[in-house]
């Protein structure tokens, strides 16, 4: 009889963008896969995975703070797990990690929590931050294993007494499909340099620092272009204000390309991918750019520095420092074409060795197999 694994996340968007490698791995290994997540337009993933059972979660508000709503979520998860009887459950994102752990404990189902980045509650101190840490501390008792998507998040949880060292492990992010994100001819026939920011438009992603540095660099190198590709995440407290976006675009310092479901063409025509984030798991926009042989500039912080060997495939700058970001951009502009190509090739080899999504899926499978 096939073993049945549950995979839980706060959106189907999360499943579609980050977890298909894990689903594919478990299916290939003969498991029955049940996905639990709120329904959104990314349910289309099922067209390629008809054997997956998708179960809708109705009471998961990923950014809500209502205790009543969260109690409803706990009761709903308990009911769904009891009905579908998974042999083991993998929980992604904050609320599934917390309330899914409790539901699993109630039903005596082995559970794995995967910490996909610490997000807003850990970047901004206050009541929500303290509450989230306390809830995580409770939940971590109920998971059989906690997997972190970078080394430093695991160290932080251990140092703050949230998780035990021997109950946790780190992997290299969620992985990137190096076959899908492959090198393409740039297509540029001019000498201008294009820097691209790709990601959700959040202040915590460093988009404001990107714009400030862009304006400074553009005053020195008028032909240089700075692209922003992404959408405002209205449900995130760190979402940029629309008035700010309009102001930045009108300044002519940056070119806003809007949201793109497939960013490969933008990466292809870019010379350098820039992400001045305050903290990440392992930043996908960096590994996608690296897989396509693009040098990167990012911040010397958790989840970003793990992707960069300074000077080899990109540059590291301090967080919230647009001046240092400006200097790194100038350094890149002055790099020879041969140097840029060397950095790009180094980055792709790093992706193949460390961040390939098949390797990440294998790492997760090996951990789960020991528990199920």
C-alpha positions in Angstrom: 0.0 0.0 0.0 1.3 3.5 -0.9 2.4 5.8 1.8 0.5 9.0 1.9 2.2 12.3 2.4 0.5 15.7 3.1 2.1 18.9 1.9 0.7 22.1 3.4 1.3 25.8 2.6 -0.5 29.1 3.0 -1.2 29.6 -0.7 -1.4 27.5 -3.8 0.8 30.2 -5.3 3.5 28.9 -2.9 2.9 25.3 -4.0 3.1 26.3 -7.7 6.2 28.4 -7.5 8.3 26.6 -4.9 7.1 23.0 -4.1 6.6 21.2 -7.4 10.1 19.6 -7.2 9.1 18.1 -3.8 5.8 16.9 -5.1 7.4 15.3 -8.2 10.1 13.6 -6.1 7.5 11.9 -3.8 5.3 10.9 -6.7 8.4 9.3 -8.4 9.2 7.5 -5.2 5.7 5.9 -5.2 4.0 8.1 -2.6 0.4 9.3 -2.7 0.5 13.1 -2.4 -2.2 15.3 -0.8 -1.7 19.0 -1.0 -3.5 21.2 1.5 -3.7 25.0 0.7 -6.2 27.8 0.1 -7.5 27.7 -3.5 -6.2 30.4 -5.9 -5.6 30.7 -9.6 -2.4 28.6 -9.3 -4.5 25.5 -8.8 -3.6 25.1 -12.5 -0.6 23.2 -11.3 -2.9 20.1 -11.1 -3.0 20.0 -14.9 0.5 18.6 -14.8 -0.1 16.6 -11.6 -3.5 14.9 -12.0 -2.6 12.2 -9.5 -2.2 14.8 -6.7 -5.2 15.3 -4.4 -5.7 18.9 -3.6 -7.7 19.8 -0.5 -8.8 23.4 0.0 -8.1 25.2 3.3 -10.8 27.8 4.0 -9.7 29.4 7.2 -6.1 30.3 6.5 -5.5 34.0 6.4 -1.7 34.2 6.2 -1.3 37.7 7.5 -4.4 37.8 9.8 -4.0 38.4 13.5 -7.4 37.2 14.7 -7.2 34.5 17.4 -10.7 33.3 16.5 -9.7 32.8 12.9 -6.6 30.9 13.9 -8.6 28.6 16.2 -10.8 27.9 13.2 -7.7 27.1 11.2 -6.5 24.7 13.8 -9.9 22.9 14.0 -10.1 22.8 10.2 -6.6 21.3 9.8 -7.3 18.7 12.5 -10.6 17.8 10.7 -8.9 17.6 7.3 -5.9 15.5 8.5 -8.3 13.1 10.3 -10.4 12.7 7.1 -7.5 12.2 4.6 -5.2 10.3 7.0 -1.7 11.2 5.7 1.2 9.0 7.1 3.4 12.1 7.5 2.9 15.8 6.8 5.3 18.5 5.6 4.3 22.0 6.7 5.6 25.1 4.9 5.1 28.8 5.9 4.3 30.3 9.3 0.7 29.4 10.1 0.8 25.9 8.7 4.1 25.3 10.6 2.4 26.5 13.9 -1.2 25.2 13.7 -0.4 22.3 11.5 2.1 21.0 14.1 -0.6 21.1 16.8 -3.2 19.4 14.6 -0.6 16.7 13.8 0.2 16.2 17.4 -3.5 15.8 18.3 -3.8 13.1 15.7 -0.4 11.5 16.4 0.7 12.1 12.8 4.5 12.6 12.2 5.2 16.2 11.1 8.0 18.1 9.5 8.2 21.8 9.6 10.0 23.7 6.9 11.0 27.3 7.8 10.9 29.1 4.5 12.3 32.4 5.8 11.6 34.4 8.8 9.5 37.2 7.2 8.0 40.3 8.6 7.5 39.2 12.3 11.3 38.6 12.7 12.4 41.7 10.8 10.2 44.1 12.8 10.2 43.9 16.6 7.0 44.2 18.6 4.1 42.2 19.9 3.6 40.2 16.8 7.3 39.3 16.7 7.2 38.1 20.3 4.0 36.2 19.9 5.3 34.5 16.7 8.4 33.3 18.5 6.4 31.9 21.4 4.1 30.1 19.0 7.0 28.7 17.1 8.6 27.5 20.3 5.5 25.5 21.1 5.1 24.2 17.5 8.7 23.0 17.3 8.1 20.6 20.2 5.5 18.8 18.1 7.4 18.5 14.8 9.6 15.5 14.5 12.1 17.5 12.4 12.5 21.2 11.6 14.1 22.0 8.2 15.5 25.5 7.6 16.1 26.9 4.2 19.4 28.5 5.2 22.0 28.1 7.9 21.5 31.3 9.8 17.8 30.9 10.4 18.5 27.6 12.0 21.3 29.2 14.2 18.9 32.0 15.2 16.2 29.6 16.3 18.7 27.5 18.3 20.3 30.5 19.9 16.9 31.9 21.0 15.9 28.6 22.4 13.1 28.1 19.9 14.3 24.8 18.6 16.8 22.1 19.7 19.9 21.6 17.6 19.5 17.8 17.2 15.9 18.3 16.0 16.8 20.7 13.2 18.8 20.7 9.9 19.4 23.3 7.2 19.2 22.9 3.4 19.9 25.3 0.5 16.6 27.0 0.0 13.7 25.5 -2.1 15.9 25.0 -5.2 15.9 26.3 -8.7 15.1 24.4 -11.9 18.4 24.7 -13.7 17.0 23.2 -16.9 14.2 25.8 -17.0 16.5 28.7 -16.0 19.4 28.1 -18.5 21.9 30.4 -20.1 20.5 32.4 -23.1 22.2 34.8 -25.5 21.8 38.3 -24.0 20.5 39.9 -27.2 22.0 43.2 -26.2 23.8 45.1 -29.0 24.5 48.3 -27.1 27.1 49.2 -24.4 24.5 50.0 -21.8 24.3 48.0 -18.6 21.0 46.8 -17.3 20.5 46.1 -13.6 17.2 44.2 -12.6 15.4 43.9 -9.4 13.0 40.9 -9.5 10.7 40.1 -6.6 7.7 41.2 -4.6 7.7 45.0 -4.1 8.3 45.1 -0.4 10.4 47.6 1.5 12.1 44.6 3.2 13.3 43.4 -0.2 15.4 46.6 -0.4 13.5 48.0 -3.4 13.8 51.6 -2.0 17.6 51.2 -1.7 17.6 49.9 -5.3 15.8 53.0 -6.6 18.0 55.4 -4.6 21.2 53.7 -5.9 19.8 53.7 -9.4 19.2 57.5 -9.4 22.8 58.0 -8.2 24.4 55.7 -10.7 22.2 57.0 -13.5 23.5 60.6 -12.9 27.0 59.3 -13.6 26.1 56.8 -16.3 23.0 58.1 -18.1 22.8 55.1 -20.5 22.5 52.6 -17.7 19.0 51.1 -17.1 17.4 49.8 -13.9 14.4 47.5 -14.2 11.9 46.5 -11.6 9.9 43.4 -12.2 7.3 42.3 -9.6 4.0 43.1 -8.0 2.9 44.8 -4.8 2.0 42.2 -2.2 -0.9 44.1 -0.7 -1.4 41.6 2.1 2.1 42.1 3.4 2.7 44.8 6.0 6.0 45.7 4.3 4.3 46.3 0.9 5.5 49.5 -0.8 3.1 52.3 -1.1 1.6 52.7 -4.6 2.4 56.5 -4.4 6.1 55.6 -3.9 6.0 53.4 -7.0 4.5 56.1 -9.1 7.0 58.6 -7.8 9.9 56.3 -8.6 8.7 55.6 -12.1 8.1 59.3 -12.9 11.7 60.1 -11.7 13.0 58.2 -14.8 15.6 56.5 -12.6 13.9 53.1 -13.0 11.7 51.3 -15.5 8.8 49.4 -14.0 8.1 46.3 -16.1 5.2 45.1 -13.9 4.5 41.5 -12.9 5.8 38.6 -15.0 4.8 35.0 -14.5 7.9 34.0 -16.4 10.9 36.2 -15.7 13.4 34.5 -18.0 13.3 37.1 -20.8 14.0 39.8 -18.3 16.9 37.9 -16.8 18.1 37.2 -20.3 18.3 40.8 -21.3 19.8 41.9 -17.9 23.5 42.2 -17.2 23.2 41.9 -13.4 20.5 40.8 -11.0 20.2 43.0 -7.8 18.4 42.1 -4.6 19.2 44.4 -1.6 16.9 42.4 0.7 17.1 42.6 4.5 16.8 38.9 5.0 15.8 35.8 2.9 15.6 32.1 3.0 17.6 31.5 -0.1 16.6 34.2 -2.6 15.1 32.7 -5.7 15.7 35.7 -7.9 19.4 35.4 -7.2 19.6 31.7 -7.9 17.4 32.0 -11.0 19.7 34.8 -12.3 22.8 32.7 -11.4 21.4 29.7 -13.2 21.1 31.9 -16.3 24.8 32.9 -15.9 24.1 36.4 -14.6 26.3 38.0 -11.9 24.4 39.2 -8.9 24.6 42.0 -6.3 22.9 41.4 -2.9 23.2 42.1 0.8 25.5 40.6 3.3 22.7 39.0 5.3 21.1 35.7 6.0 19.8 33.9 2.9 21.6 36.3 0.5 25.3 35.9 1.4 24.9 32.1 1.2 24.3 32.5 -2.6 27.4 34.6 -3.3 31.1 34.0 -3.2 32.3 37.6 -3.0 33.9 38.7 -6.3 33.4 35.2 -7.9 29.7 35.3 -8.9 28.7 38.7 -7.5 29.2 41.4 -4.8 27.8 41.7 -1.3 26.8 45.1 0.3 25.5 46.0 3.8 21.7 46.1 4.3 19.9 49.4 4.0 23.0 51.0 2.5 22.2 52.6 -0.9 25.6 54.2 -1.0 27.4 50.8 -0.9 24.9 49.5 -3.4 25.8 52.4 -5.7 29.5 51.5 -5.4 28.9 47.9 -6.2 27.0 48.8 -9.3 29.8 51.2 -10.4 32.2 48.3 -9.8 30.2 46.1 -12.0 29.8 48.7 -14.8 33.6 49.0 -14.9 34.1 45.2 -15.0 35.2 43.9 -18.4 33.0 41.7 -20.5 35.3 38.8 -19.8 35.0 39.3 -16.1 31.2 39.5 -16.2 31.1 36.2 -18.2 33.5 34.5 -15.8 31.3 35.6 -12.9 28.2 34.3 -14.7 29.6 30.9 -15.4 30.8 30.6 -11.8 27.3 31.4 -10.6 25.7 28.7 -12.7 28.2 26.1 -11.5 27.4 27.1 -7.9 23.7 26.6 -8.6 24.3 23.1 -10.1 26.4 22.1 -7.1 24.3 23.6 -4.3 20.9 24.9 -5.3 19.5 22.6 -8.1 15.9 21.8 -7.2 16.4 18.1 -7.7 19.1 18.1 -5.1 16.9 20.0 -2.7 14.0 17.6 -3.3 16.3 14.7 -2.6 17.5 16.3 0.6 13.9 16.7 1.8 12.9 13.2 0.7 15.9 11.6 2.6 14.9 13.4 5.8 11.2 12.5 5.5 11.8 8.9 4.6 13.6 8.4 7.9 10.5 9.6 9.8 7.7 8.0 7.9 
